[in-house]
Amino acid sequence: MSGIINSVADFASSTGFAQITVPMVIMWIVSFVLMFLAIVKKYEPLLLLPIAIGALAVNIPSVAFYDGGWSIEGMFSPTGGLYYYISQGIHLELFPPIIFLGVGAMTDFGPLIANPRTLILGGGAQFGVFMTMFAAVALGGFTLGEAASIGIIGGADGPTSIFTANKLAKHLIGPIAVAAYTYMALVPLIQPPIMRAMTNDAERKIRMKALRQVSKAERIVFAVMVMIVCVLVVPDASALIIMLMMGNIFKEAGVVERLVKTSSNELMNIVTIFLGTSVGLTMSADIFLKPQTIMIIAMGVVAFGFSTFGGLLLAKIMNKCSPKNPVNPLIGSAGVSAVPMAARVSQVEGAKYDPQNFLLMHAMGPNVSGVIGTAVCAGYMISRLS
């Protein structure tokens, strides 16, 4: 009998059950909550669901997470498991730029070109990035690099948040990514109260002039010039900017439909799976269950609020400066990088007060500007703090 008991005990100790801890179980609950938000509430499911599964997987004892390494003889030791190698897409900075390629291939830059002053509104939305960065430093407990990575959450750009955190605060990739994507999904809930508080009925009913047609040549020249200027100004953001503009040039050229289709569909979908899973894999209990995580999640919503406020405020100031050609302030909130969700929120809010007022294409101007602006902010922070 004792032999059987010893055999059972030996078997149990050789399985993962013997390594389960209370923090791991807590992270299982966290992953279940993320699954609920993705599946039931449909909050950013394309990314929250892979993140949830990755978070669950990394908190189940498994040999799949052992790190690979180089031996003394210079030969690679293949001890790394599947998820170790998938995660290298973040650490080697592959996934965020590839996501930007797909975003560029799906995004219309025409409204921004037709009404270039909306570029300012995208800049105004970066107010939340810097306010949150300064707040994180003032609260204490965060280095400048960590604070900058947290601030980028306010840009409502998940790939850029991950890209920046990988450069300046690798240990915070998990909570920063979860906060960024969760709040991106909650844009339709977070922004409208701020939009209503910052504007009056008359402002919400402003009808903007119809946008002019933008030629193919203008679109291509714009993308090329933005690429050159931004890379020269902030070289550290070049991977994001170049891929974003490459995708858009593919789209506007009209001669590489296969590349456009691959960039915006198959490739982007594959990388989205790997990116979300890789983010989840950074959410091990020993890293995620810290007071810092709660602070990051709390500051994330503050960052979104300030970014929305900044865009709306600049739109109101713009109207004071050019009363003959007013801007509907509601499009200022679209200056965050959540493309095209933030633009849709502007349209929905405007339609509540004037059903015949079509703001979507006007809001795409600051929306696109916000993508570029957040990438530029990230590049500047990386260059100064890394």
C-alpha positions as CSV (number, residue, x, y, z in Angstrom):
1,M,0.0,0.0,0.0
2,S,2.8,2.4,0.9
3,G,4.3,1.8,-2.5
4,I,1.1,2.7,-4.3
5,I,0.8,5.9,-2.1
6,N,4.4,6.8,-2.9
7,S,3.8,6.3,-6.6
8,V,0.7,8.5,-6.6
9,A,2.6,11.2,-4.6
10,D,5.5,11.0,-7.1
11,F,3.1,11.3,-10.0
12,A,1.3,14.3,-8.4
13,S,4.6,16.1,-7.7
14,S,5.6,15.6,-11.4
15,T,2.5,17.3,-12.7
16,G,1.6,21.0,-12.8
17,F,-0.9,20.6,-9.9
18,A,1.9,20.7,-7.4
19,Q,3.0,24.1,-8.6
20,I,-0.3,25.9,-8.5
21,T,-0.3,29.0,-6.2
22,V,-2.9,31.3,-5.0
23,P,-1.6,34.2,-7.1
24,M,-1.9,32.0,-10.2
25,V,-5.6,31.3,-9.3
26,I,-6.2,35.0,-9.0
27,M,-4.8,35.5,-12.4
28,W,-7.1,32.8,-13.7
29,I,-10.0,34.9,-12.4
30,V,-8.5,38.0,-14.1
31,S,-8.3,36.1,-17.4
32,F,-11.9,35.0,-17.0
33,V,-13.0,38.6,-16.6
34,L,-11.2,39.6,-19.7
35,M,-12.9,36.7,-21.6
36,F,-16.3,37.9,-20.3
37,L,-15.6,41.4,-21.6
38,A,-14.5,40.1,-24.9
39,I,-17.2,37.5,-25.5
40,V,-20.2,38.8,-23.7
41,K,-19.7,42.6,-23.8
42,K,-17.8,42.5,-27.1
43,Y,-15.2,45.0,-25.9
44,E,-12.3,44.9,-28.4
45,P,-12.7,41.1,-28.7
46,L,-10.0,40.6,-31.4
47,L,-7.3,41.5,-28.9
48,L,-8.9,41.1,-25.4
49,L,-9.7,37.4,-26.1
50,P,-6.1,36.4,-27.2
51,I,-4.8,38.5,-24.2
52,A,-7.1,36.6,-21.8
53,I,-6.0,33.2,-23.2
54,G,-2.4,34.2,-23.0
55,A,-2.8,35.4,-19.4
56,L,-4.5,32.1,-18.4
57,A,-1.8,30.1,-20.2
58,V,1.2,31.8,-18.5
59,N,-0.3,31.2,-15.1
60,I,-0.7,27.5,-15.7
61,P,2.6,25.7,-14.8
62,S,4.1,24.6,-18.1
63,V,7.5,23.8,-19.7
64,A,6.4,25.9,-22.7
65,F,7.6,29.0,-21.0
66,Y,11.2,28.0,-20.3
67,D,13.7,30.5,-21.9
68,G,16.1,29.5,-24.6
69,G,19.7,30.8,-24.4
70,W,23.2,30.7,-25.8
71,S,25.7,28.1,-24.5
72,I,29.3,28.8,-23.8
73,E,30.3,27.2,-27.1
74,G,28.1,29.7,-28.9
75,M,25.5,27.2,-29.9
76,F,21.8,28.0,-29.3
77,S,20.2,25.8,-26.7
78,P,16.6,25.0,-27.8
79,T,15.1,24.9,-24.3
80,G,12.5,27.6,-25.1
81,G,8.9,26.5,-25.6
82,L,6.3,27.6,-28.2
83,Y,5.2,30.6,-26.3
84,Y,8.7,31.8,-25.6
85,Y,9.3,32.1,-29.3
86,I,5.9,33.7,-30.0
87,S,6.7,36.4,-27.4
88,Q,9.8,37.4,-29.3
89,G,7.5,39.2,-31.7
90,I,7.1,41.9,-29.0
91,H,10.6,41.8,-27.6
92,L,12.1,42.1,-31.1
93,E,9.6,44.8,-32.0
94,L,8.0,43.0,-34.9
95,F,4.3,42.9,-34.0
96,P,3.4,46.6,-33.4
97,P,4.9,47.8,-36.7
98,I,3.2,45.0,-38.6
99,I,-0.2,46.0,-37.0
100,F,0.6,49.6,-38.2
101,L,1.0,48.3,-41.8
102,G,-2.5,46.9,-41.6
103,V,-3.9,50.1,-40.1
104,G,-2.3,52.1,-42.9
105,A,-3.8,49.8,-45.5
106,M,-7.3,50.3,-44.1
107,T,-7.2,54.0,-43.3
108,D,-8.3,56.9,-45.5
109,F,-6.0,59.9,-45.1
110,G,-8.2,62.0,-47.5
111,P,-10.2,63.9,-44.8
112,L,-7.0,65.0,-43.1
113,I,-5.5,66.2,-46.4
114,A,-8.7,68.0,-47.4
115,N,-8.9,69.8,-44.1
116,P,-5.3,70.0,-42.8
117,R,-6.2,72.2,-39.8
118,T,-7.7,69.1,-38.2
119,L,-4.1,68.0,-37.7
120,I,-4.0,70.4,-34.7
121,L,-6.9,68.5,-33.1
122,G,-4.9,65.3,-33.2
123,G,-2.1,67.1,-31.5
124,G,-4.5,68.4,-28.8
125,A,-5.5,64.9,-27.9
126,Q,-1.8,64.2,-26.9
127,F,-2.5,66.4,-23.9
128,G,-3.5,63.3,-22.0
129,V,-0.2,61.6,-22.8
130,F,1.9,64.2,-21.1
131,M,-0.5,65.0,-18.3
132,T,-0.5,61.4,-17.3
133,M,3.2,61.1,-17.6
134,F,3.7,64.0,-15.2
135,A,1.0,62.7,-12.9
136,A,2.7,59.3,-12.7
137,V,6.0,60.9,-11.8
138,A,4.4,63.2,-9.2
139,L,2.6,60.3,-7.5
140,G,5.9,58.5,-7.1
141,G,6.8,54.9,-7.6
142,F,7.4,55.3,-11.3
143,T,10.6,56.2,-13.2
144,L,10.4,58.6,-16.1
145,G,10.5,55.7,-18.6
146,E,7.7,53.9,-16.8
147,A,5.7,57.1,-16.6
148,A,6.1,57.8,-20.3
149,S,5.0,54.3,-21.2
150,I,1.9,54.8,-19.0
151,G,1.2,58.2,-20.6
152,I,1.0,56.7,-24.1
153,I,-2.1,54.9,-23.0
154,G,-3.9,58.3,-23.3
155,G,-3.2,58.2,-27.1
156,A,-5.6,55.2,-27.3
157,D,-3.1,53.3,-29.4
158,G,-2.4,49.8,-28.2
159,P,0.5,48.9,-30.6
160,T,2.3,52.2,-29.8
161,S,1.7,51.6,-26.0
162,I,3.3,48.2,-26.4
163,F,6.1,49.5,-28.6
164,T,7.0,52.2,-26.1
165,A,6.7,50.0,-23.0
166,N,9.0,47.4,-24.7
167,K,11.6,50.2,-25.0
168,L,11.2,51.9,-21.6
169,A,9.4,49.6,-19.2
170,K,9.5,45.9,-20.4
171,H,8.1,44.7,-17.0
172,L,5.0,46.8,-17.4
173,I,4.0,45.6,-20.9
174,G,1.2,43.4,-19.5
175,P,-0.7,46.0,-17.4
176,I,-0.1,48.8,-19.9
177,A,-1.4,46.8,-22.8
178,V,-4.4,45.6,-20.9
179,A,-5.3,49.1,-19.8
180,A,-4.8,50.5,-23.3
181,Y,-6.9,47.9,-25.1
182,T,-9.6,47.8,-22.4
183,Y,-10.1,51.6,-22.5
184,M,-9.9,51.6,-26.3
185,A,-12.9,49.3,-26.2
186,L,-14.6,51.6,-23.7
187,V,-14.2,54.8,-25.8
188,P,-18.0,54.8,-26.6
189,L,-18.6,54.9,-22.8
190,I,-15.7,57.2,-21.7
191,Q,-15.9,60.0,-24.2
192,P,-19.6,61.0,-24.6
193,P,-20.0,62.4,-21.0
194,I,-16.9,64.5,-21.5
195,M,-18.1,65.6,-24.9
196,R,-21.4,66.7,-23.5
197,A,-19.8,68.5,-20.6
198,M,-17.5,70.4,-22.9
199,T,-20.0,71.6,-25.5
200,N,-23.4,73.2,-25.8
201,D,-26.3,72.4,-28.0
202,A,-25.4,75.1,-30.6
203,E,-21.8,73.8,-30.9
204,R,-23.0,70.1,-31.3
205,K,-25.3,71.2,-34.2
206,I,-22.6,72.9,-36.2
207,R,-22.5,71.7,-39.8
208,M,-19.1,71.7,-41.4
209,K,-18.4,72.4,-45.0
210,A,-18.3,69.5,-47.4
211,L,-14.8,68.1,-47.9
212,R,-13.2,68.5,-51.3
213,Q,-12.1,65.5,-53.4
214,V,-8.5,64.5,-52.8
215,S,-6.5,63.2,-55.7
216,K,-4.5,60.0,-55.7
217,A,-1.3,62.0,-56.3
218,E,-2.0,64.1,-53.2
219,R,-2.6,61.1,-51.1
220,I,0.6,59.4,-52.1
221,V,2.7,62.5,-51.8
222,F,1.2,63.2,-48.4
223,A,2.1,59.7,-47.1
224,V,5.6,59.9,-48.5
225,M,6.2,63.4,-47.0
226,V,4.9,62.4,-43.6
227,M,7.1,59.4,-43.6
228,I,10.2,61.4,-44.5
229,V,9.5,64.3,-42.1
230,C,8.5,62.2,-39.1
231,V,11.4,59.7,-39.4
232,L,13.8,62.6,-39.6
233,V,12.3,64.4,-36.6
234,V,11.8,61.3,-34.4
235,P,14.0,58.4,-35.8
236,D,13.0,56.2,-32.8
237,A,9.4,56.0,-34.2
238,S,10.5,55.1,-37.7
239,A,9.4,51.5,-37.5
240,L,5.8,52.5,-36.7
241,I,5.7,55.5,-39.1
242,I,7.2,53.8,-42.1
243,M,4.9,50.7,-41.8
244,L,1.9,52.9,-41.4
245,M,2.7,55.0,-44.5
246,M,3.7,51.9,-46.4
247,G,0.3,50.4,-45.9
248,N,-1.4,53.6,-46.9
249,I,0.7,53.9,-50.1
250,F,-0.2,50.3,-50.9
251,K,-3.9,51.3,-50.6
252,E,-3.7,54.5,-52.5
253,A,-1.5,53.3,-55.3
254,G,-4.3,51.0,-56.7
255,V,-1.8,48.6,-58.3
256,V,-1.1,46.2,-55.5
257,E,-4.5,45.0,-54.4
258,R,-3.1,41.6,-53.3
259,L,-0.6,43.4,-50.9
260,V,-3.4,45.6,-49.6
261,K,-5.6,42.6,-49.0
262,T,-2.9,40.7,-47.2
263,S,-1.8,43.6,-45.1
264,S,-5.3,44.5,-43.9
265,N,-6.7,41.0,-43.6
266,E,-4.6,37.8,-43.4
267,L,-1.3,39.3,-42.1
268,M,-3.0,41.6,-39.6
269,N,-5.2,38.9,-38.3
270,I,-2.3,36.5,-37.8
271,V,-0.2,39.1,-36.1
272,T,-3.2,40.2,-33.9
273,I,-3.5,36.6,-32.6
274,F,0.3,36.5,-31.8
275,L,0.4,40.1,-30.4
276,G,-2.6,39.5,-28.1
277,T,-1.3,36.2,-26.9
278,S,2.2,37.6,-26.3
279,V,0.8,40.4,-24.2
280,G,-1.2,37.9,-22.2
281,L,2.0,35.9,-21.7
282,T,3.6,38.9,-19.9
283,M,0.8,38.8,-17.3
284,S,2.3,36.3,-14.9
285,A,1.1,36.5,-11.3
286,D,4.4,37.7,-9.9
287,I,4.5,40.7,-12.3
288,F,0.8,41.6,-12.7
289,L,-0.4,41.4,-9.1
290,K,1.3,44.5,-7.8
291,P,0.0,47.9,-6.5
292,Q,1.6,49.4,-9.6
293,T,-0.9,47.6,-11.8
294,I,-3.9,49.1,-10.1
295,M,-2.3,52.6,-10.4
296,I,-1.6,52.0,-14.1
297,I,-5.2,51.0,-14.8
298,A,-6.5,54.0,-12.8
299,M,-4.2,56.4,-14.6
300,G,-5.2,54.9,-18.0
301,V,-8.8,56.2,-17.7
302,V,-7.5,59.6,-16.6
303,A,-5.2,59.6,-19.6
304,F,-8.2,58.9,-21.9
305,G,-10.2,61.7,-20.2
306,F,-7.5,64.3,-20.6
307,S,-6.9,63.3,-24.2
308,T,-10.5,63.8,-25.0
309,F,-10.6,67.1,-23.1
310,G,-7.5,68.3,-25.0
311,G,-9.0,67.7,-28.4
312,L,-12.4,69.3,-27.5
313,L,-10.7,72.3,-26.0
314,L,-8.5,72.9,-29.1
315,A,-11.6,72.7,-31.4
316,K,-13.4,75.3,-29.3
317,I,-10.3,77.6,-29.4
318,M,-10.1,77.0,-33.2
319,N,-13.7,78.2,-33.5
320,K,-12.9,81.4,-31.7
321,C,-10.0,82.0,-34.1
322,S,-12.0,81.3,-37.3
323,P,-15.7,82.0,-36.6
324,K,-16.5,82.1,-40.3
325,N,-15.4,78.5,-40.8
326,P,-16.4,76.8,-37.6
327,V,-15.5,73.3,-36.6
328,N,-17.9,71.1,-34.7
329,P,-16.1,70.6,-31.4
330,L,-17.3,67.0,-31.2
331,I,-14.7,65.9,-33.8
332,G,-12.0,67.1,-31.4
333,S,-12.6,64.0,-29.3
334,A,-11.6,61.9,-32.3
335,G,-8.0,63.1,-31.9
336,V,-7.2,59.9,-30.0
337,S,-5.8,57.1,-32.0
338,A,-8.7,54.6,-31.8
339,V,-9.3,54.4,-35.5
340,P,-12.1,54.5,-36.6
341,M,-14.0,54.0,-33.3
342,A,-13.4,57.5,-31.9
343,A,-14.6,59.0,-35.2
344,R,-17.8,56.9,-35.0
345,V,-18.4,58.2,-31.5
346,S,-18.2,61.8,-32.8
347,Q,-20.8,60.9,-35.5
348,V,-23.1,59.2,-33.1
349,E,-23.0,62.0,-30.6
350,G,-23.6,64.6,-33.3
351,A,-26.5,62.7,-34.8
352,K,-28.3,62.8,-31.4
353,Y,-28.7,66.6,-31.8
354,D,-29.0,66.8,-35.6
355,P,-29.7,63.5,-37.4
356,Q,-28.8,65.1,-40.7
357,N,-25.3,66.2,-39.5
358,F,-22.7,63.8,-40.9
359,L,-19.5,64.2,-38.9
360,L,-17.8,60.8,-39.6
361,M,-15.5,61.9,-42.4
362,H,-14.7,65.2,-40.7
363,A,-13.8,63.3,-37.6
364,M,-11.4,61.0,-39.5
365,G,-9.1,63.9,-40.0
366,P,-8.2,64.3,-36.3
367,N,-8.5,60.5,-35.9
368,V,-5.7,59.9,-38.4
369,S,-3.7,62.8,-37.0
370,G,-4.0,61.2,-33.5
371,V,-2.3,58.0,-34.8
372,I,0.6,60.0,-36.3
373,G,0.8,62.3,-33.2
374,T,0.9,59.4,-30.7
375,A,3.6,57.7,-32.7
376,V,5.7,60.9,-32.8
377,C,5.2,61.4,-29.0
378,A,6.3,57.8,-28.4
379,G,9.4,58.3,-30.6
380,Y,10.3,61.5,-28.8
381,M,10.0,59.9,-25.4
382,I,12.0,56.9,-26.4
383,S,14.8,59.1,-27.8
384,R,15.0,61.2,-24.6
385,L,14.5,58.4,-22.0
386,S,16.0,55.2,-23.4
